[in-house]
Amino acid sequence: MSNETEWYYNLSTRQVTKGKVGDVFDRMGPYPDEATARQALEIAAARNASADSDDD
């Protein structure tokens, strides 16, 4: 993916942006499309739950 086609979720503003907008510490991504970036928090929660169950 190139920077022009990557999508990010901004934790501070709770907005989805195309390209690297804002502080690196506030960004989640990159994601392949806007819809996936909008699900960033759900994706992270699912990955954390999976990792936690692997630890058990």
C-alpha positions in Angstrom: 0.0 0.0 0.0 1.1 3.5 -0.6 0.5 6.5 1.7 -2.2 7.8 -0.7 -4.3 4.7 -0.4 -3.9 3.9 3.3 -6.6 4.7 5.9 -6.1 5.4 9.6 -8.2 5.8 12.7 -7.2 8.8 14.9 -7.6 8.0 18.6 -7.7 11.6 19.7 -10.3 12.9 17.2 -12.1 9.5 16.6 -12.0 10.3 12.9 -10.9 8.2 10.0 -8.4 9.8 7.7 -6.8 9.0 4.4 -3.1 9.2 4.7 -0.9 9.9 7.7 -2.7 12.8 9.3 -1.9 13.9 12.9 0.5 12.5 15.5 1.9 9.0 15.0 1.0 8.1 18.6 -2.7 8.9 17.8 -3.0 6.7 14.7 -4.1 3.2 14.3 -3.5 1.6 10.9 -2.9 1.5 8.1 -6.1 -0.1 6.8 -6.9 -1.0 3.2 -10.1 1.0 3.1 -12.3 3.5 5.0 -14.8 1.0 6.2 -12.1 -1.2 7.8 -10.4 1.9 9.4 -13.8 2.7 11.0 -13.7 -0.7 12.7 -10.2 -0.1 14.1 -11.2 -0.3 17.8 -13.3 -3.5 17.2 -10.4 -5.1 15.3 -8.0 -4.2 18.1 -10.4 -5.6 20.8 -10.8 -8.9 18.9 -7.1 -9.3 18.4 -6.5 -8.6 22.1 -9.2 -11.1 23.1 -7.6 -13.7 20.8 -4.1 -13.0 22.2 -5.5 -13.2 25.8 -7.1 -16.6 25.1 -3.9 -17.9 23.6 -2.1 -16.9 26.8 -4.5 -18.9 28.9 
